[in-house]
């Protein structure tokens, strides 16, 4: 999967890993809206967030089993968010 993240008209290549998806969300957590798109299916938003919280996710199994367990401890400050490293 090749992911691109969009924030305020800026485009970032996001590594297809749970760590970097969380890092992207946390880096831009104060933005009104962020979007991550899988370019193999650009008509479907892979993930949208608002103020660092998940608004929608196309893959509900990924959301439930991987993203939420990794992201929530970062949002609570229990785990340090990794540095976002765009490709």
PASEBA-1860 file (N, C-alpha, C; in nm, 3 decimals):
! residues 87
1> XXXXXXXX> 0.085/-0.117/0.000/0.000/0.000/0.000/0.090/0.124/0.000 ~ 0.060/0.219/-0.086/0.133/0.346/-0.090/0.039/0.454/-0.037 ~ 0.081/0.516/0.074/-0.005/0.612/0.143/0.048/0.754/0.127 ~ -0.047/0.846/0.110/-0.016/0.988/0.112/-0.105/1.054/0.216 ~ -0.045/1.142/0.296/-0.119/1.218/0.394/-0.132/1.361/0.347 ~ -0.247/1.421/0.372/-0.273/1.559/0.332/-0.313/1.641/0.454 ~ -0.248/1.756/0.466/-0.276/1.850/0.574/-0.266/1.990/0.517 ~ -0.373/2.066/0.524/-0.374/2.204/0.476/-0.313/2.218/0.336
9> XXXXXXXX> -0.347/2.128/0.248/-0.298/2.134/0.111/-0.158/2.080/0.090 ~ -0.089/2.044/0.196/0.045/1.985/0.185/0.031/1.833/0.174 ~ 0.117/1.773/0.093/0.114/1.629/0.070/0.241/1.566/0.126 ~ 0.223/1.456/0.200/0.334/1.383/0.261/0.322/1.235/0.226 ~ 0.431/1.172/0.190/0.431/1.027/0.169/0.445/0.964/0.308 ~ 0.354/0.875/0.342/0.350/0.811/0.474/0.387/0.664/0.459 ~ 0.486/0.620/0.535/0.523/0.478/0.533/0.404/0.394/0.577 ~ 0.387/0.282/0.511/0.278/0.190/0.542/0.314/0.106/0.664
17> XXXXXXXX> 0.320/0.172/0.780/0.344/0.102/0.906/0.257/0.167/1.012 ~ 0.216/0.089/1.109/0.132/0.142/1.216/0.204/0.255/1.288 ~ 0.336/0.240/1.308/0.413/0.342/1.378/0.409/0.476/1.305 ~ 0.427/0.474/1.173/0.430/0.600/1.099/0.291/0.657/1.073 ~ 0.191/0.573/1.064/0.054/0.625/1.054/0.018/0.698/1.184 ~ 0.050/0.637/1.298/0.027/0.702/1.427/0.111/0.830/1.439 ~ 0.235/0.825/1.394/0.323/0.941/1.401/0.265/1.058/1.321 ~ 0.210/1.028/1.203/0.147/1.131/1.120/0.027/1.193/1.194
25> XXXXXXXX> -0.058/1.108/1.250/-0.175/1.157/1.322/-0.133/1.245/1.440 ~ -0.033/1.200/1.515/0.010/1.275/1.633/0.082/1.405/1.595 ~ 0.161/1.403/1.489/0.230/1.525/1.447/0.131/1.635/1.412 ~ 0.022/1.598/1.346/-0.076/1.696/1.301/-0.203/1.691/1.384 ~ -0.191/1.654/1.510/-0.308/1.636/1.596/-0.386/1.764/1.625 ~ -0.327/1.878/1.602/-0.399/2.003/1.628/-0.463/2.061/1.502 ~ -0.457/1.988/1.394/-0.518/2.033/1.268/-0.664/1.991/1.263 ~ -0.743/2.075/1.201/-0.887/2.050/1.190/-0.916/1.923/1.112
33> XXXXXXXX> -0.833/1.898/1.007/-0.858/1.777/0.928/-0.727/1.728/0.866 ~ -0.705/1.598/0.876/-0.599/1.532/0.802/-0.661/1.414/0.730 ~ -0.601/1.379/0.618/-0.653/1.270/0.536/-0.535/1.184/0.494 ~ -0.551/1.054/0.501/-0.454/0.960/0.446/-0.525/0.880/0.338 ~ -0.462/0.876/0.221/-0.520/0.809/0.105/-0.425/0.700/0.057 ~ -0.481/0.586/0.022/-0.405/0.478/-0.043/-0.414/0.505/-0.193 ~ -0.301/0.532/-0.258/-0.308/0.573/-0.398/-0.354/0.462/-0.492 ~ -0.356/0.337/-0.444/-0.413/0.231/-0.529/-0.565/0.243/-0.536
41> XXXXXXXX> -0.624/0.317/-0.443/-0.769/0.341/-0.443/-0.793/0.486/-0.399 ~ -0.753/0.583/-0.482/-0.759/0.724/-0.441/-0.899/0.779/-0.418 ~ -1.001/0.709/-0.465/-1.138/0.757/-0.444/-1.188/0.725/-0.304 ~ -1.118/0.638/-0.233/-1.158/0.601/-0.098/-1.058/0.659/0.001 ~ -1.107/0.738/0.094/-1.022/0.790/0.199/-0.985/0.673/0.290 ~ -0.858/0.646/0.303/-0.814/0.538/0.392/-0.844/0.575/0.537 ~ -0.814/0.702/0.571/-0.829/0.746/0.709/-0.845/0.897/0.713 ~ -0.937/0.945/0.794/-0.948/1.090/0.818/-0.947/1.114/0.968
49> XXXXXXXX> -0.886/1.226/1.006/-0.884/1.264/1.147/-0.922/1.410/1.162 ~ -0.962/1.444/1.280/-0.990/1.582/1.317/-0.937/1.603/1.458 ~ -0.848/1.699/1.474/-0.788/1.730/1.604/-0.723/1.606/1.668 ~ -0.665/1.521/1.582/-0.593/1.403/1.631/-0.679/1.281/1.658 ~ -0.808/1.294/1.639/-0.898/1.181/1.665/-0.953/1.127/1.534 ~ -0.967/0.997/1.526/-1.012/0.931/1.405/-1.157/0.969/1.376 ~ -1.178/1.015/1.255/-1.313/1.051/1.211/-1.372/0.937/1.129 ~ -1.291/0.882/1.039/-1.337/0.767/0.961/-1.217/0.683/0.919
57> XXXXXXXX> -1.242/0.555/0.898/-1.139/0.463/0.853/-1.207/0.358/0.765 ~ -1.157/0.342/0.644/-1.218/0.249/0.549/-1.202/0.104/0.593 ~ -1.092/0.072/0.658/-1.063/-0.065/0.699/-1.092/-0.080/0.849 ~ -1.210/-0.124/0.882/-1.253/-0.132/1.021/-1.173/-0.237/1.101 ~ -1.131/-0.344/1.037/-1.051/-0.445/1.107/-0.914/-0.387/1.144 ~ -0.851/-0.314/1.053/-0.725/-0.245/1.080/-0.743/-0.145/1.194 ~ -0.850/-0.070/1.189/-0.880/0.030/1.292/-0.891/-0.036/1.429 ~ -0.971/-0.140/1.439/-0.999/-0.206/1.566/-0.878/-0.284/1.621
65> XXXXXXXX> -0.812/-0.359/1.535/-0.707/-0.449/1.584/-0.568/-0.387/1.590 ~ -0.541/-0.283/1.512/-0.405/-0.228/1.507/-0.395/-0.081/1.542 ~ -0.476/0.001/1.476/-0.459/0.146/1.493/-0.500/0.195/1.631 ~ -0.618/0.161/1.675/-0.665/0.208/1.806/-0.574/0.160/1.920 ~ -0.535/0.031/1.923/-0.446/-0.011/2.032/-0.311/0.063/2.033 ~ -0.262/0.105/1.918/-0.135/0.177/1.913/-0.152/0.326/1.939 ~ -0.259/0.386/1.887/-0.277/0.531/1.892/-0.327/0.581/2.028 ~ -0.420/0.513/2.088/-0.481/0.561/2.213/-0.377/0.583/2.324
73> XXXXXXXX> -0.283/0.492/2.348/-0.183/0.520/2.451/-0.099/0.645/2.421 ~ -0.077/0.674/2.293/-0.005/0.797/2.256/-0.091/0.919/2.288 ~ -0.219/0.911/2.256/-0.309/1.023/2.283/-0.322/1.049/2.433 ~ -0.315/0.946/2.512/-0.326/0.960/2.658/-0.194/1.002/2.723 ~ -0.086/1.001/2.646/0.044/1.037/2.700/0.113/0.922/2.773 ~ 0.061/0.802/2.758/0.119/0.684/2.823/0.241/0.632/2.747 ~ 0.243/0.657/2.617/0.351/0.614/2.528/0.391/0.734/2.445 ~ 0.520/0.750/2.426/0.569/0.860/2.345/0.542/0.833/2.197
81> XXXXXXX> 0.491/0.933/2.128/0.464/0.919/1.985/0.596/0.917/1.909 ~ 0.608/0.828/1.811/0.730/0.826/1.732/0.739/0.951/1.644 ~ 0.859/0.979/1.598/0.878/1.093/1.507/0.823/1.056/1.370 ~ 0.749/1.150/1.311/0.698/1.128/1.176/0.812/1.153/1.078 ~ 0.837/1.053/0.992/0.944/1.061/0.893/0.885/1.039/0.755 ~ 0.846/1.146/0.686/0.789/1.129/0.553/0.890/1.066/0.458 ~ 0.842/0.984/0.368/0.929/0.918/0.269/0.960/1.012/0.155
END
